[in-house]
Amino acid sequence: MEVRRTVPVALDVDSDDAALLEDTVDTFLWSAQYVVDHAFKGEYVTTSKTTLDDETYDDVREATDGFNGGLVQAARNKAAEACKSVVARWKQGKKASKPRFTSPHVVYDKRTATFHDDYVSLATTDSRIEPDYVLPDEDSDTPHSEYLFSDEYETTGAELHYRDDEWDGWVVHDHHHNNDVETLPFLAYDDRQVNVSAEPVDYQPITLTTIVKSIDAADVGTRIRDRNELESVV
């Protein structure tokens, strides 16, 4: 079972790399919006990532002069999740409009970014760039020392954002994971949290009906650690 932490890390970017990142952000957002617009074209909103990939991947790559394939897929995933959220709200009788992507960001994973101890390699609309991190002292009491500098956590992905407040420049939000079944059980009622990752469910599929039953059977203070404990409850 994985625990995820996000740590903001400022990047030392020169003017040429900054221009590349701005172009990459614009292309990423355009790609995500293209997929959303396509998803909303039919009688029903398409939310399947596989279907959207089949129907938009080649078009997006052609329209963007061969934008990095991993980033095209990340944009598609972003679009698909946004479409799913809209459909979910509709099913609840709530209002929701077609998503619009305007906040400057790019989603990276291990295919499109390589994370090193003191710098990161990022795919762009052109060649890769390798900006250094701007980090606090390793011994300081910060999330960086607890997660980024720790051997217990692995950097598996990131979102790139532009910040113009306390740091006028680019910031990468690194995602770190760690296995900790005790901390995040299958069900933590007080935290309103259900964890269906591999370890708690014994690497087997679990139905939505079973999840709902476990929540209905729980009460204040209930923590169901794993599938074995679950079977004694539902």
C-alpha positions in Angstrom: 0.0 0.0 0.0 1.4 3.4 -1.0 1.4 6.6 1.0 1.7 9.7 -1.2 3.3 13.0 -0.2 3.8 16.1 -2.4 6.8 18.4 -1.9 7.1 21.8 -3.7 10.6 22.3 -5.1 11.7 25.5 -6.8 13.7 25.2 -10.0 16.7 27.3 -11.1 15.7 28.0 -14.7 17.5 30.3 -17.2 15.6 32.4 -19.8 16.0 29.9 -22.6 14.7 27.0 -20.5 11.9 29.2 -19.1 10.7 29.9 -22.6 10.7 26.2 -23.4 8.7 25.4 -20.2 6.1 28.1 -21.1 5.7 26.6 -24.6 5.4 23.1 -23.0 2.7 24.3 -20.6 0.8 26.0 -23.4 1.0 22.8 -25.5 0.0 20.6 -22.6 -3.0 22.7 -21.8 -4.0 22.8 -25.5 -3.7 19.0 -25.7 -5.9 18.5 -22.6 -8.5 20.9 -23.9 -8.6 19.2 -27.3 -9.3 15.9 -25.7 -12.1 17.4 -23.5 -13.7 19.1 -26.5 -13.6 15.8 -28.4 -15.1 14.0 -25.4 -18.1 16.4 -25.4 -18.8 16.1 -29.1 -21.1 13.1 -29.1 -24.5 12.5 -27.6 -22.7 11.2 -24.5 -19.5 12.5 -22.8 -16.7 10.0 -23.4 -14.7 9.3 -20.2 -12.7 6.2 -21.2 -9.0 6.9 -21.4 -8.5 4.0 -23.9 -11.2 5.4 -26.2 -10.0 8.9 -25.9 -6.4 7.8 -26.6 -7.6 5.9 -29.7 -9.6 8.8 -31.0 -7.3 11.8 -30.2 -3.6 10.7 -29.7 -2.5 10.8 -33.4 -4.5 14.1 -34.0 -2.9 15.8 -31.0 0.6 14.7 -32.0 0.1 15.9 -35.5 -1.4 19.2 -34.5 1.5 19.9 -32.0 4.3 18.9 -34.3 5.1 15.7 -32.5 4.6 16.8 -28.8 6.2 14.3 -26.5 4.1 11.1 -26.5 4.2 10.7 -22.7 3.0 14.3 -22.2 0.2 13.8 -24.7 -1.0 10.8 -22.7 -0.7 12.7 -19.5 -2.8 15.5 -21.0 -5.3 12.9 -22.1 -5.5 11.4 -18.6 -6.0 14.9 -17.1 -8.9 15.5 -19.6 -10.5 12.1 -19.0 -10.5 12.6 -15.2 -12.0 16.0 -15.6 -14.7 14.6 -17.8 -15.4 11.8 -15.3 -15.8 14.5 -12.5 -18.4 16.3 -14.6 -20.4 13.2 -15.4 -20.3 12.2 -11.7 -21.8 15.6 -10.7 -24.5 15.2 -13.3 -25.4 11.8 -11.9 -25.8 13.5 -8.4 -28.1 16.1 -9.9 -25.5 18.8 -9.6 -24.6 21.4 -12.2 -21.2 21.1 -14.0 -19.9 22.6 -17.3 -17.3 21.4 -19.8 -13.9 21.7 -18.2 -11.5 24.5 -19.2 -7.8 24.2 -18.6 -6.2 27.6 -17.8 -4.0 27.1 -14.7 -0.4 26.8 -16.0 0.9 23.3 -15.2 2.3 20.1 -16.8 1.9 16.6 -15.3 5.1 14.5 -15.4 5.8 10.9 -14.7 8.9 8.6 -14.9 8.6 8.5 -18.7 8.8 12.3 -19.1 10.9 13.3 -16.1 14.0 11.9 -14.5 14.5 12.8 -10.8 18.0 13.2 -9.5 19.3 14.3 -6.1 19.9 17.9 -7.0 18.3 18.4 -10.4 15.5 17.1 -12.6 15.4 16.2 -16.3 12.2 17.4 -18.0 10.7 16.7 -21.4 9.6 19.8 -23.3 8.3 20.7 -26.7 11.9 20.6 -27.8 14.9 18.9 -26.1 15.0 17.9 -22.4 16.2 20.5 -19.9 18.0 19.8 -16.6 17.3 22.6 -14.1 18.8 22.4 -10.6 16.6 22.3 -7.5 16.6 25.3 -5.2 16.6 23.5 -1.8 16.7 24.4 1.9 19.5 23.0 4.0 19.3 19.2 4.2 19.2 19.3 8.0 16.4 21.9 8.2 12.9 20.9 9.6 11.1 21.0 6.2 9.1 18.5 4.1 12.2 18.3 1.9 14.3 16.8 4.6 11.5 14.4 5.7 10.6 13.2 2.2 12.8 14.4 -0.6 16.1 13.8 1.2 14.9 10.5 2.7 15.9 7.1 1.3 12.5 5.7 2.5 10.6 7.6 -0.2 10.8 7.4 -4.0 10.0 10.3 -6.4 7.5 8.8 -8.9 6.0 11.9 -10.6 5.5 15.6 -10.5 3.4 18.6 -11.6 5.2 21.6 -12.9 3.6 25.0 -11.9 4.4 28.6 -12.4 4.5 30.6 -9.1 4.7 34.4 -8.8 4.2 34.9 -5.1 7.1 34.1 -2.7 9.0 32.4 -5.5 8.8 34.2 -8.9 9.5 31.2 -11.2 8.9 27.5 -11.8 8.1 25.0 -9.1 7.9 21.2 -9.5 5.6 19.4 -7.0 7.3 16.0 -6.5 5.2 13.0 -5.6 6.7 10.6 -3.2 5.5 7.1 -2.3 6.0 4.7 0.6 4.5 1.4 1.7 2.7 1.6 5.0 -0.3 -0.7 5.5 -0.7 0.2 9.2 -1.0 3.9 8.5 -3.5 3.6 5.7 -5.8 0.6 6.3 -8.6 -0.5 3.9 -11.1 1.6 5.8 -10.5 4.4 8.3 -14.0 5.6 9.2 -13.0 8.7 11.2 -10.8 9.9 8.3 -13.6 9.2 5.8 -11.0 7.2 3.8 -11.1 3.9 1.9 -7.9 2.4 0.5 -8.2 -0.1 -2.3 -4.6 -0.4 -3.3 -3.0 -3.8 -3.7 -2.0 -4.8 -0.2 -5.2 -4.2 1.9 -7.3 -6.0 -0.7 -4.9 -8.9 -1.0 -4.1 -8.2 -4.7 -7.6 -9.1 -5.7 -10.5 -7.1 -7.3 -13.1 -5.7 -4.9 -16.6 -4.6 -5.9 -18.1 -1.3 -5.2 -21.0 -3.0 -3.5 -18.5 -4.5 -1.0 -17.0 -1.1 -0.3 -20.4 0.4 0.3 -21.4 -2.4 2.6 -18.1 -1.9 4.6 -18.9 1.8 5.1 -22.5 1.1 6.1 -21.3 -1.5 8.6 -18.7 0.8 10.1 -19.1 3.4 12.9 -17.0 6.0 14.7 -13.5 4.7 15.4 -13.8 1.7 13.0 -10.6 0.8 11.2 -10.6 -2.3 8.9 -7.0 -3.1 8.3 -7.3 -5.5 5.3 -9.4 -8.0 3.4 -9.3 -10.6 6.2 -10.8 -8.2 8.6 -13.2 -7.0 6.0 -14.7 -10.5 5.5 -15.6 -10.6 9.2 -17.6 -7.4 8.9 -19.6 -7.8 5.7 
